C-alpha cells in the first residue's frame, strides 16, 4: 500500500554503469538489477545504439536482444559535432532520429557544447532536430551538462533560442554539482515547470566522481523530489549511476542495491508534505517505480 500523499513515478535505468562490458552483459545486468525500461544513453566503440554509424543489421540485432530479455528501450543519445559542416550535421541528426524511431526510442538526449563560439550553430542543430523529431515521434531533450546547458539560466536560454515544443528539459542534480558546484535545489526552481524527466545520480562536489552509490554525495533527493511533486511532475526517474565494480556482476549487484534503497535522507518532519523516505521498488513484472512516501500536510 502507498502511504497517503505518496506518488509512483515510472523509472528507467541507463546503460552507463556497464560500458566496460559487452552489450549482452549490459542488458543482462539491467534486467538483473530489476529494471524493464532502459535508456541507451552512452554509446561505446562496439555499440553505437542509435548513432549515425549504426548499420541496419546492427539495429535489427539490438532490437532482437532487447525483445529477448523483455526490455523496452525508451531513450538514446543524439550526438552532435562542433566542427562538422551544418549540412553534414543535419544529415547525421536525421539519421539518428530515424534509427531511434526504428528502435522504438521515444527520446534522444543531447549534452550540448562547451565551446561558446559553437553555441549559435548548436541552437540551430537542436531546432532542426526538434522539428524532424516531432515528425517522427522522437522528443529531443537536454539536461545540465556544462557549457551551453550548465545552469538553469542557460537552459532557459536554450528553450528560447531553439523555440520548438519538441525541445524539452531533463534535470540532473548530480551534474549541477559536478559542473557548477551550485545548489541543485535552487537551480531547479526557475525551470521546474519545464522538467520532463529526472536523471538520478549523486555527486560529492564540483568535479567529483558521479558513478557512486546514492547517499554518498550532496544531492538532497528528498528536497528535489518534494519540489517536483509539488510542480505536478509525472516522471520518469532515470537512474544513471552506481559504483562501478571490477566485473559486470559486481556492478550489477551495486545497481541492484541502489534500487533497494534509493535514499535514506530525511527532510525536516515539521515541514509540510515532507518526504520521509525515497526508494526504488521493483514489482513482480519487473517494472520499476520510484516511491516517495510523504507525511500528511501540517
C-alpha positions in Angstrom: 0.0 0.0 0.0 1.2 3.5 -0.8 1.2 5.9 2.1 -1.1 8.9 1.9 0.3 11.6 -0.3 2.8 9.2 -2.0 3.5 9.2 -5.7 4.6 6.4 -8.0 6.8 7.6 -10.9 7.9 5.4 -13.8 11.6 4.5 -13.5 14.2 3.5 -16.1 17.9 2.6 -15.9 20.6 4.0 -18.1 23.3 1.7 -19.6 26.3 3.8 -18.3 27.4 1.6 -15.4 28.1 -1.3 -17.9 30.0 0.5 -20.7 33.2 -1.6 -19.9 31.4 -4.8 -20.9 29.5 -6.2 -23.8 26.0 -5.2 -24.8 24.7 -8.6 -23.8 26.3 -8.2 -20.3 24.9 -4.8 -20.0 21.3 -5.8 -20.9 21.5 -8.8 -18.6 22.8 -6.5 -15.8 19.9 -4.0 -16.3 17.4 -6.8 -16.1 19.0 -8.5 -13.1 19.0 -5.1 -11.3 15.2 -5.2 -11.5 14.5 -2.9 -14.4 12.4 -3.4 -17.5 12.9 0.0 -19.1 16.3 1.1 -20.3 18.0 4.2 -21.7 20.8 3.6 -24.3 22.4 6.9 -23.5 26.1 6.1 -23.5 27.4 4.6 -26.8 30.6 2.6 -26.9 33.0 1.8 -29.7 31.2 -1.6 -30.2 27.7 -0.3 -29.7 26.6 3.0 -31.4 23.0 2.3 -30.4 21.0 4.9 -32.4 24.2 6.6 -33.6 24.6 7.7 -37.2 27.3 5.0 -37.7 24.9 2.2 -36.8 24.2 -0.3 -39.6 20.8 -1.8 -40.3 21.9 -5.3 -39.3 23.2 -4.0 -36.0 19.9 -2.2 -35.3 17.9 -5.3 -36.1 20.2 -7.4 -33.8 19.9 -4.9 -31.0 16.2 -4.8 -31.2 16.1 -8.6 -31.0 18.4 -8.6 -27.9 16.1 -6.2 -26.1 13.0 -8.2 -27.0 14.5 -11.5 -25.9 15.0 -10.1 -22.5 11.7 -8.3 -22.2 13.4 -4.9 -22.1 12.0 -1.7 -23.5 14.5 0.9 -24.7 12.9 4.3 -24.5 15.9 6.7 -24.8 19.2 7.2 -26.6 21.9 9.8 -27.3 21.7 12.4 -30.0 25.3 13.2 -30.9 26.5 16.4 -32.5 29.9 17.7 -33.6 31.1 21.2 -33.2 33.3 21.2 -36.2 31.1 19.4 -38.7 29.6 21.4 -41.6 26.0 22.1 -40.9 24.8 20.1 -43.9 26.7 17.0 -42.7 25.4 17.7 -39.1 21.8 17.9 -40.3 22.1 14.6 -42.2 23.6 12.9 -39.2 20.9 14.2 -36.9 18.1 12.9 -39.3 19.8 9.5 -39.4 20.0 9.2 -35.7 16.3 10.1 -35.3 15.5 7.5 -38.0 17.5 4.9 -36.0 15.7 6.0 -32.8 12.3 5.5 -34.4 13.3 2.0 -35.7 14.4 1.0 -32.2 11.2 2.4 -30.6 13.1 5.1 -28.7 10.8 8.0 -27.7 13.5 10.4 -26.6 17.0 11.4 -27.7 19.2 13.4 -25.3 22.0 15.8 -26.4 24.6 17.1 -24.0 25.3 20.4 -25.6 28.6 22.0 -26.4 31.3 23.6 -24.2 32.6 25.9 -27.0 31.0 29.4 -26.8 31.7 30.1 -30.4 29.6 27.0 -31.3 26.5 28.0 -29.3 24.6 29.5 -32.3 25.3 26.5 -34.5 24.2 24.2 -31.8 20.9 26.1 -31.3 20.2 25.7 -35.0 21.0 22.0 -34.8 18.7 21.5 -31.9 15.9 23.4 -33.7 16.3 21.1 -36.7 16.4 18.0 -34.5 13.3 19.1 -32.7 11.3 19.7 -35.9 12.4 16.4 -37.5 11.9 14.5 -34.3 8.4 15.9 -34.0 7.6 14.5 -37.4 8.9 11.1 -36.4 7.6 10.8 -32.8 11.0 11.4 -31.1 11.4 14.0 -28.4 14.7 16.0 -28.2 15.9 16.9 -24.7 18.9 18.4 -22.9 19.9 18.5 -19.3 22.5 20.2 -17.1 25.9 19.2 -18.6 28.2 22.2 -18.5 28.8 24.7 -21.3 25.6 25.8 -23.1 23.5 23.8 -20.7 25.3 24.4 -17.5 22.8 26.4 -15.4 19.1 27.0 -15.1 19.6 30.4 -16.8 21.5 28.6 -19.7 18.7 26.1 -20.1 16.0 28.8 -20.3 18.1 30.4 -23.0 18.2 27.1 -24.8 14.4 26.9 -24.7 14.2 30.5 -26.0 16.7 30.1 -28.8 15.5 26.7 -30.1 11.9 27.7 -29.7 10.2 24.4 -30.5 7.7 22.5 -28.4 9.5 19.2 -29.1 12.7 20.5 -27.5 12.5 19.9 -23.7 14.4 19.7 -20.5 15.5 16.9 -18.2 17.0 17.6 -14.8 20.3 16.1 -13.4 21.1 17.3 -9.9 24.4 15.4 -9.8 25.5 17.2 -12.9 24.6 20.6 -11.5 27.1 19.9 -8.6 29.7 18.3 -10.9 29.8 21.1 -13.5 29.0 24.2 -11.5 29.1 23.5 -7.7 25.7 25.2 -7.4 22.8 24.1 -5.2 20.7 21.8 -7.4 17.6 22.6 -5.4 17.9 26.3 -6.0 18.8 25.7 -9.7 15.7 23.6 -10.1 13.3 26.4 -9.1 13.4 28.5 -12.3 12.9 25.6 -14.6 10.8 23.1 -12.5 7.7 23.6 -14.8 9.7 22.5 -17.8 11.2 19.3 -16.4 10.1 16.1 -18.3 12.4 13.6 -16.5 14.8 13.5 -13.7 18.2 11.8 -14.1 19.2 10.3 -10.7 22.8 10.4 -9.7 24.8 11.7 -6.8 27.9 13.9 -6.6 30.1 14.9 -3.6 31.4 18.2 -5.1 32.4 20.1 -8.2 34.4 17.8 -10.4 33.9 14.8 -8.1 33.1 11.3 -9.2 29.4 10.7 -10.1 29.4 7.0 -10.6 28.8 6.3 -6.9 26.0 4.8 -4.8 23.2 7.1 -3.8 23.7 8.9 -0.4 27.5 9.3 -0.9 27.2 12.8 -2.3 25.5 16.1 -1.7 22.3 15.7 -3.7 19.2 16.3 -1.5 16.9 13.9 -3.3 14.1 14.4 -0.8 14.0 18.1 -1.4 14.2 17.8 -5.1 11.5 15.1 -5.2 9.3 17.2 -3.0 9.6 20.2 -5.3 9.0 18.0 -8.4 5.9 16.5 -6.7 4.6 20.0 -5.9 5.0 21.0 -9.6 3.0 18.1 -10.8 5.9 16.1 -12.2 4.8 12.7 -13.6 8.2 11.1 -14.1 10.1 9.2 -15.3 13.0 8.9 -12.9 16.0 7.8 -15.0 18.8 6.2 -12.9 22.3 6.7 -14.3 24.8 5.9 -11.6 26.1 3.3 -9.2 29.6 2.3 -8.1 31.4 0.5 -10.9 32.7 -2.9 -9.9 35.7 -4.9 -11.1 33.2 -7.2 -13.0 29.9 -6.8 -14.7 28.4 -9.0 -12.0 29.7 -6.8 -9.2 28.4 -3.7 -11.0 25.0 -5.3 -11.3 25.0 -6.1 -7.6 25.7 -2.4 -6.9 22.9 -1.4 -9.3 20.5 -3.8 -7.6 21.5 -2.5 -4.1 20.7 1.1 -5.2 17.2 0.0 -6.3 16.6 -1.4 -2.9 17.4 1.8 -1.1 17.5 5.0 -3.1 18.0 7.4 -0.3 17.6 7.4 3.5 17.9 11.2 3.8 15.1 12.7 5.8 13.5 16.0 5.5 12.6 18.1 8.5 9.5 16.3 9.9 7.9 19.7 10.8 7.9 20.7 7.1 4.5 20.3 5.4 4.4 17.5 3.0 7.9 16.5 3.9 9.2 13.4 2.2 10.2 10.8 4.7 11.7 8.1 2.5 12.5 7.7 -1.1 13.5 4.4 -2.6 13.1 2.3 -5.8 10.9 -0.7 -5.6 10.5 -3.3 -8.3 7.3 -5.1 -8.9 6.8 -8.7 -9.9 6.6 -7.9 -13.6 10.0 -6.2 -13.4 8.6 -2.7 -13.9 10.3 -0.3 -11.5 8.8 2.6 -9.7 10.2 5.4 -7.7 8.2 5.7 -4.5 8.0 8.9 -2.5 6.4 8.4 0.9 5.3 11.7 2.4 3.9 12.8 5.7 0.5 14.4 5.8 0.5 18.2 5.4 0.5 20.1 8.7 
